[in-house]
Amino acid sequence: MQILKANLRWCKASKKKCNFIALLLVIACVNIGLSQWTQTNGPYGKTNVLAIIPTDAQVFTSTKCGYFSKKEIDSAWSLDSSFSFTAYTQIGDSLFIGGSDLNLIDVSDPNHTLTMINPISFTMLTHSDSCLYGATPSGFFKSRDMGSTWESKNEGLPFDTFWSGYNPILLYKLFCLDVTTNYIFGGTKKGIFRNTGNLAGWSAVNTGLPIDTITLIKSYTDTLFIAIGNELYTSSDFGESWSLRFTAPSYISSFLKVNSQYYVGTIKNGIYYSPDRGESWEILDIGLNDLHITVLAFYDSILFCGTNSKGVFRYQNNHWEDNNNGLICSSVNSMTSLDNHIVASTSEEVFLSADPDNGWNVISPDSPHNSWASVKACDNTLFLSVRYGWPLISPQSPYILYSSDFGNTWNSLIHPPPFSRDDPYRITCFQNGFFAREDELIYFTDNLGMTWKNTSISAEYCNNINGLEYLTAFHM
């Protein structure tokens, strides 16, 4: 502080106009009351549910941000681990889960300790009385010692050809896997294949089926249910013959049988229900705000579903209600303030709130293929830096959107910054405009991109800008 006063006296004595940019926050001059951090009610973003697993004492759910558990329906979900999985099978209290590794959870352990069993990456898991079976990107495996060692058996399965440079690689890809009393069944891009427990070899069992990709296999007391696109087929003779049971309006993503009741989840049209083993069907979508169903489950006499973006729902009193308390998957990548509002962005959504404890409104632009990098408020205008998505924007470059009405409408700049890099632009506000920067380049505009001024530092002195900030100047 004494240095700042001395410089001010020097400016007055020399009768010169000086601009001082504060590079340090003089904390001694500001008395800020700090207290403990508390979590706000959001923003929660999108929660993609990969699996719901009911056990005797609790229920687990796996999402893209980790897996959660709880014992009571009305209690909050607790995050157990950031490990995500879609492949699982349970033997007693041992829950085997597959992802980047094969892991084991003891469901009787209140801490749900995750134990790595094998470094193999499984995409599907199932079991018989004494063996584990799994599918990986390179084919089918069987374990006789609860996952410690595995043997592979792919003879008879169709293979996919992948290329590594000029070298072909043959992979036996299974899209789904399940077992009955006497057989193992695998779904491939050329229909369904069957094997015996001693792995004699795989053979096709596609009588009555179109030869296409099998995306789902479920076995209930030796009755098989499979999905091919939007069609559900059944077999009661171990795959010797098949019959069409239901045709959905969009692809079938999940299936559940509870006694004589059938439930079918789709990727666009919610859930269909049959009370009479598929003789008649009705739609169950009241209360669902995401009709892309990823999984169906039954826990404590209650029907659950997982969705692609809105988390978990339960069915009660003839409608769906969300069951997401504690199921938080959002990852906030930037925050800014705008006229007594907080604006926050994740890679998937932009949110606005005047009271973060009482909820957030989604103000994202209508552009589902792109990813939001960061949001910045300059005066009364929001600027949103965007990563290009798919289909690729031409040229393949990031861009910037702006909104002058709290995100109700978004517009592109009159002209984008006259340079682009592989990463999104970083924005720094300055008086009535902003800087757009990336790597060693910095450009400035004060008219929403009508004109841009190159303010980059000479390459002689700098080849990468790691930070840029504008603070209030003192004028004398």
C-alpha positions in Angstrom: 0.0 0.0 0.0 2.9 2.4 0.8 4.3 1.7 -2.7 1.0 2.6 -4.3 0.8 5.9 -2.4 4.4 6.7 -3.3 3.6 6.2 -7.0 0.6 8.4 -6.7 2.6 11.2 -5.1 5.2 10.8 -7.9 2.5 11.2 -10.6 1.1 14.4 -8.9 4.6 15.9 -8.6 5.5 15.2 -12.2 2.0 16.4 -13.4 1.6 13.4 -15.6 -1.5 11.3 -16.2 -0.8 7.7 -15.0 -2.7 4.5 -15.3 -2.1 1.9 -12.6 -3.3 -1.6 -13.2 -3.6 -3.5 -9.9 -2.0 -6.9 -10.2 -2.5 -7.8 -6.6 -5.6 -7.8 -4.5 -4.8 -5.8 -1.4 -6.6 -8.1 1.0 -5.8 -5.9 4.0 -8.0 -3.1 2.6 -11.0 -5.4 2.3 -12.8 -7.1 5.2 -14.6 -10.1 3.8 -16.5 -12.5 6.1 -15.8 -16.1 5.1 -17.8 -19.1 6.3 -18.0 -22.8 5.5 -18.9 -23.8 1.9 -22.4 -25.3 1.5 -23.7 -27.1 -1.6 -26.3 -25.3 -3.7 -29.4 -26.9 -5.2 -27.8 -27.5 -8.5 -27.0 -27.0 -11.3 -27.1 -30.7 -11.8 -26.7 -31.0 -15.6 -27.3 -34.3 -17.3 -27.2 -37.6 -15.5 -26.8 -40.6 -17.8 -27.8 -43.8 -16.0 -25.8 -46.9 -17.1 -27.2 -49.5 -14.7 -29.6 -50.0 -11.8 -28.8 -53.0 -9.7 -31.2 -54.1 -6.9 -29.7 -56.3 -4.2 -31.4 -57.7 -1.1 -30.4 -54.8 1.2 -29.8 -51.9 -1.1 -29.8 -50.6 -4.7 -26.9 -49.5 -6.8 -26.9 -47.2 -9.8 -24.0 -46.6 -12.2 -23.7 -43.3 -14.1 -21.1 -41.8 -16.3 -19.7 -39.9 -13.2 -19.5 -43.0 -10.9 -21.7 -45.4 -9.0 -24.1 -44.6 -6.1 -26.1 -46.6 -3.6 -28.8 -46.3 -1.0 -30.8 -48.6 1.3 -34.1 -46.8 1.5 -36.2 -45.7 -1.5 -36.8 -42.2 -0.1 -33.2 -41.6 1.1 -30.5 -39.8 -0.8 -28.1 -41.5 -3.1 -24.5 -41.7 -1.8 -21.5 -41.6 -4.2 -19.4 -44.7 -3.6 -16.8 -44.3 -6.3 -16.1 -42.4 -9.5 -15.8 -45.8 -11.3 -18.4 -46.3 -13.9 -19.7 -49.5 -15.4 -22.3 -51.1 -17.6 -21.3 -54.8 -17.2 -22.2 -56.5 -13.9 -23.4 -59.8 -12.4 -24.1 -60.8 -8.8 -23.2 -64.1 -7.0 -24.4 -64.0 -3.4 -22.9 -60.9 -1.8 -20.3 -60.5 -4.5 -21.2 -57.9 -7.2 -18.8 -58.3 -10.1 -18.6 -55.1 -12.2 -16.7 -54.5 -15.5 -15.2 -51.4 -16.9 -11.6 -50.5 -17.4 -10.9 -53.4 -15.0 -12.9 -56.3 -13.5 -13.8 -55.3 -9.9 -15.6 -56.8 -7.0 -18.0 -55.1 -4.5 -19.0 -56.9 -1.4 -22.6 -55.6 -1.0 -22.6 -56.7 2.6 -19.7 -54.3 3.4 -21.2 -50.9 4.4 -18.2 -49.1 2.8 -18.7 -51.0 -0.5 -14.9 -51.3 -1.0 -13.9 -51.8 -4.6 -11.5 -54.6 -5.1 -9.7 -55.1 -8.5 -9.8 -58.7 -9.6 -8.4 -58.6 -13.1 -7.2 -55.9 -15.5 -9.4 -57.3 -18.3 -11.9 -54.7 -19.7 -15.4 -56.4 -19.9 -18.3 -54.9 -21.7 -20.7 -57.8 -20.6 -20.9 -60.1 -17.6 -23.1 -63.0 -16.6 -22.7 -66.2 -14.6 -23.9 -69.7 -14.0 -23.8 -71.6 -10.7 -20.0 -72.1 -10.8 -18.6 -69.9 -13.6 -18.3 -66.3 -14.7 -18.8 -65.4 -18.4 -17.8 -62.1 -20.0 -17.5 -60.3 -23.3 -14.7 -58.0 -24.2 -14.0 -56.1 -27.4 -12.0 -59.1 -28.5 -14.5 -61.8 -27.8 -15.9 -64.3 -25.2 -14.2 -65.4 -22.0 -15.0 -67.9 -19.2 -13.7 -68.0 -15.6 -13.8 -71.1 -13.3 -12.2 -69.3 -10.3 -14.4 -66.2 -9.8 -12.5 -63.9 -12.2 -8.9 -64.6 -11.4 -8.1 -66.4 -14.6 -10.0 -66.6 -17.9 -10.1 -68.7 -21.0 -11.3 -67.6 -24.4 -13.6 -69.4 -26.8 -14.7 -67.7 -30.0 -14.8 -70.6 -32.5 -18.0 -70.3 -34.5 -18.6 -66.6 -33.8 -18.7 -64.1 -36.6 -15.9 -61.6 -36.5 -15.5 -57.9 -37.3 -12.4 -56.7 -39.2 -10.6 -53.6 -37.9 -7.5 -52.1 -39.4 -4.3 -51.0 -37.7 -2.5 -49.2 -40.4 -2.4 -51.7 -43.2 -2.8 -54.7 -40.9 -6.3 -56.3 -40.4 -7.3 -57.2 -36.9 -10.1 -59.8 -36.4 -12.3 -59.2 -33.3 -15.2 -61.3 -32.2 -17.7 -58.7 -30.9 -20.6 -59.7 -28.7 -23.2 -57.0 -28.0 -25.0 -58.9 -25.2 -24.7 -62.1 -23.2 -26.9 -64.3 -21.0 -27.3 -67.9 -19.8 -30.0 -70.5 -19.4 -29.9 -73.8 -17.6 -27.9 -75.6 -20.4 -26.6 -72.9 -22.7 -24.8 -69.6 -23.1 -26.2 -67.1 -25.6 -24.4 -64.2 -27.3 -25.7 -61.5 -29.5 -23.7 -60.5 -32.5 -24.1 -58.3 -35.6 -25.2 -61.5 -37.5 -27.8 -62.7 -35.1 -27.8 -64.8 -32.0 -25.3 -67.7 -31.2 -25.4 -70.5 -28.7 -22.8 -72.5 -26.8 -22.7 -75.1 -24.1 -21.2 -74.8 -20.7 -18.1 -76.8 -21.7 -17.5 -74.4 -24.6 -17.8 -76.9 -27.4 -18.2 -74.1 -30.0 -20.7 -71.5 -31.0 -23.5 -72.1 -33.4 -26.2 -69.8 -34.9 -29.8 -70.2 -33.7 -31.7 -67.7 -35.8 -34.7 -69.6 -37.0 -37.5 -67.0 -37.3 -35.2 -64.0 -36.8 -33.8 -61.5 -39.3 -30.0 -61.7 -39.5 -29.2 -58.5 -37.8 -27.5 -57.0 -34.7 -28.8 -58.4 -31.4 -28.7 -55.6 -28.8 -30.3 -57.2 -25.8 -30.7 -60.7 -24.3 -32.6 -61.5 -21.2 -33.3 -64.9 -19.7 -36.2 -65.6 -17.3 -36.5 -69.2 -16.1 -35.2 -70.4 -19.4 -37.4 -68.2 -21.5 -35.3 -66.0 -23.7 -36.1 -62.4 -24.8 -34.0 -60.6 -27.4 -34.2 -57.2 -29.1 -33.3 -56.5 -32.7 -33.8 -52.8 -33.5 -37.3 -52.0 -32.4 -38.6 -55.6 -32.3 -38.9 -57.9 -29.3 -38.6 -61.7 -29.8 -39.1 -64.6 -27.5 -38.0 -68.3 -27.4 -39.1 -71.0 -25.0 -37.0 -73.8 -26.6 -33.5 -72.5 -26.0 -33.3 -70.6 -29.3 -34.5 -73.4 -31.6 -37.4 -71.1 -32.7 -38.3 -67.5 -32.2 -41.6 -65.5 -32.3 -42.1 -61.8 -32.6 -43.8 -60.4 -29.4 -43.8 -56.6 -29.8 -42.8 -53.9 -32.2 -41.9 -50.6 -30.6 -41.9 -47.2 -32.3 -38.2 -46.8 -31.7 -35.2 -48.9 -30.8 -35.6 -51.1 -27.7 -32.9 -50.3 -25.1 -34.1 -52.4 -22.1 -36.5 -55.1 -21.0 -37.8 -56.3 -17.7 -40.2 -59.2 -16.8 -42.0 -59.2 -13.4 -44.2 -62.3 -13.2 -46.7 -61.9 -16.1 -45.9 -58.3 -16.7 -43.5 -57.1 -19.4 -41.8 -53.7 -19.6 -40.0 -52.4 -22.6 -37.8 -49.3 -22.6 -37.1 -47.4 -25.9 -34.6 -44.7 -26.9 -37.2 -42.2 -28.0 -40.7 -43.2 -26.8 -40.4 -44.0 -23.1 -41.7 -47.3 -21.6 -44.3 -49.8 -22.9 -46.1 -52.1 -20.5 -47.9 -55.4 -21.0 -49.9 -56.9 -18.1 -50.6 -60.2 -19.9 -47.3 -61.6 -21.2 -47.3 -59.4 -24.3 -50.8 -59.9 -25.5 -51.7 -56.2 -25.1 -49.5 -53.1 -24.6 -49.9 -49.6 -23.2 -47.5 -46.7 -22.8 -46.2 -45.6 -19.4 -44.6 -42.1 -19.8 -46.6 -39.8 -17.5 -44.0 -37.7 -15.5 -41.0 -38.7 -17.6 -39.1 -35.7 -18.9 -36.6 -37.9 -20.8 -38.0 -40.6 -23.0 -34.6 -42.1 -23.8 -34.7 -45.1 -21.4 -31.4 -46.8 -20.6 -32.3 -49.4 -18.0 -35.3 -50.9 -16.1 -35.2 -52.5 -12.7 -37.6 -53.7 -9.9 -36.6 -52.9 -6.3 -38.6 -53.2 -3.1 -41.8 -53.8 -5.2 -41.3 -50.5 -7.1 -40.5 -50.1 -10.8 -37.4 -48.0 -11.5 -36.0 -46.7 -14.8 -32.8 -45.0 -15.7 -32.7 -42.3 -18.4 -30.1 -40.9 -20.8 -30.0 -37.4 -19.2 -32.4 -37.0 -16.3 -31.2 -39.7 -13.9 -33.5 -42.2 -12.1 -37.3 -42.3 -11.9 -39.7 -44.5 -9.9 -43.2 -45.4 -10.8 -45.9 -44.7 -8.2 -49.6 -43.8 -8.2 -49.7 -44.2 -12.0 -47.0 -41.8 -12.8 -43.2 -41.4 -12.8 -41.4 -39.2 -10.3 -37.7 -38.5 -10.2 -35.6 -40.2 -7.6 -32.4 -38.2 -8.0 -31.7 -36.8 -4.5 -27.9 -37.0 -4.1 -27.4 -38.3 -7.7 -25.2 -35.4 -8.8 -23.2 -35.7 -12.0 -22.7 -32.1 -13.0 -19.2 -30.8 -13.6 -19.3 -27.0 -13.7 -16.6 -25.6 -15.9 -17.2 -21.9 -15.6 -19.3 -19.3 -13.6 -20.0 -15.6 -14.0 -22.4 -13.1 -12.5 -25.0 -11.0 -14.4 -27.2 -8.4 -12.8 -27.8 -10.2 -9.5 -27.9 -13.6 -11.2 -25.4 -16.5 -11.3 -24.6 -18.1 -14.6 -22.9 -21.5 -14.7 -22.0 -23.8 -17.5 -21.2 -27.5 -17.8 -20.0 -29.1 -21.1 -23.7 -29.9 -21.8 -25.8 -27.1 -20.4 -25.8 -23.4 -19.4 -27.8 -22.4 -16.3 -29.1 -19.2 -14.8 -30.2 -18.6 -11.2 -31.2 -15.7 -9.0 -31.2 -18.0 -6.0 -28.9 -21.0 -6.3 -30.5 -22.7 -3.3 -33.9 -22.8 -5.0 -33.0 -24.1 -8.4 -31.6 -23.2 -11.8 -33.1 -22.5 -15.2 -31.5 -24.0 -18.3 -30.6 -21.3 -20.9 -28.5 -23.4 -23.2 -28.5 -22.6 -27.0 -30.4 -25.0 -29.1 -27.3 -26.8 -30.6 -27.2 -30.4 -29.3 -24.0 -31.4 -31.1 -21.7 -28.9 -29.5 -20.1 -28.6 -26.1 -20.1 -25.4 -24.0 -16.5 -24.5 -22.9 -17.1 -21.4 -20.7 -19.5 -18.5 -20.2 -18.5 -14.9 -19.4 -20.6 -11.8 -18.6 -19.3 -8.5 -20.0 -21.5 -5.6 -18.8 -25.1 -6.9 -19.6 -24.1 -9.4 -22.3 -23.3 -13.1 -21.9 -20.6 -14.6 -24.1 -20.5 -18.3 -24.6 -17.3 -20.0 -25.9 -18.2 -23.2 -27.8 -16.3 -26.3 -28.8 -17.2 -27.6 -32.2 -19.2 -30.8 -32.3 -20.5 -33.3 -34.8 -21.3 -32.8 -37.6 -18.2 -30.7 -37.7 -18.5 -27.0 -38.3 -16.7 -25.9 -41.4 -13.9 -24.9 -40.9 -13.3 -27.1 -38.0 -13.0 -24.3 -35.4 -14.5 -23.1 -32.2 -16.8 -20.1 -32.1 -18.5 -17.6 -29.8 -22.2 -17.0 -29.1 -23.7 -14.0 -27.2 -27.0 -13.2 -25.5 -28.3 -9.8 -24.4 -31.5 -11.1 -22.7 -30.3 -13.5 -20.0 -30.0 -16.5 -22.4 -33.5 -16.4 -23.8 -32.0 -16.0 -27.3 -28.5 -16.6 -28.5 -26.8 -15.2 -31.6 -23.5 -15.6 -33.4 -21.0 -12.7 -33.5 -21.2 -10.5 -36.6 -17.8 -11.9 -37.6 -16.0 -14.7 -35.6 -12.5 -14.1 -34.4 -10.1 -14.0 -37.4 -8.1 -17.0 -36.1 -8.9 -20.4 -34.8 -7.1 -23.2 -32.9 -8.1 -26.7 -31.8 -9.2 -25.5 -28.3 -12.1 -23.1 -27.6 -11.6 -19.4 -27.3 -11.0 -17.9 -23.8 -12.7 -14.6 -23.2 -11.6 -11.7 -21.0 -13.8 -8.7 -20.6 -12.4 -5.2 -21.1 -14.4 -2.0 -20.8 -17.1 -2.2 -23.5 -15.6 -5.2 -25.3 -13.7 -8.4 -24.8 -10.5 -10.2 -25.8 -10.7 -13.6 -27.5 -7.4 -15.6 -27.0 -5.9 -19.0 -27.6 -2.3 -20.0 -27.6 -0.2 -17.0 -28.6 -3.0 -15.0 -30.3 -5.2 -12.3 -28.8 -7.8 -10.3 -30.6 -10.1 -7.6 -29.3 -13.6 -6.4 -30.3 -15.9 -3.7 -28.9 -18.7 -4.1 -31.5 -19.7 -7.8 -31.2 -17.2 -8.9 -33.9 -17.9 -6.3 -36.5 -14.2 -5.4 -36.3 -11.3 -7.1 -34.6 -7.9 -5.7 -33.5 -4.9 -7.9 -33.2 -3.4 -7.3 -29.7 -1.1 -10.3 -29.7 2.2 -10.2 -28.0 5.1 -10.4 -30.4 6.3 -14.0 -30.9 9.8 -12.6 -30.1 8.7 -12.4 -26.5 5.9 -15.0 -26.1 4.6 -18.2 -27.8 1.7 -19.0 -25.5 -0.7 -17.0 -23.3 -1.7 -18.8 -20.1 -3.7 -16.0 -18.6 -5.2 -12.6 -19.2 -7.1 -10.4 -16.8 -8.4 -6.8 -16.7 -8.7 -5.0 -13.4 -9.9 -1.4 -12.7 -7.4 1.3 -13.5 -6.6 4.3 -11.4 -6.7 7.6 -13.5 -4.7 10.6 -12.2 
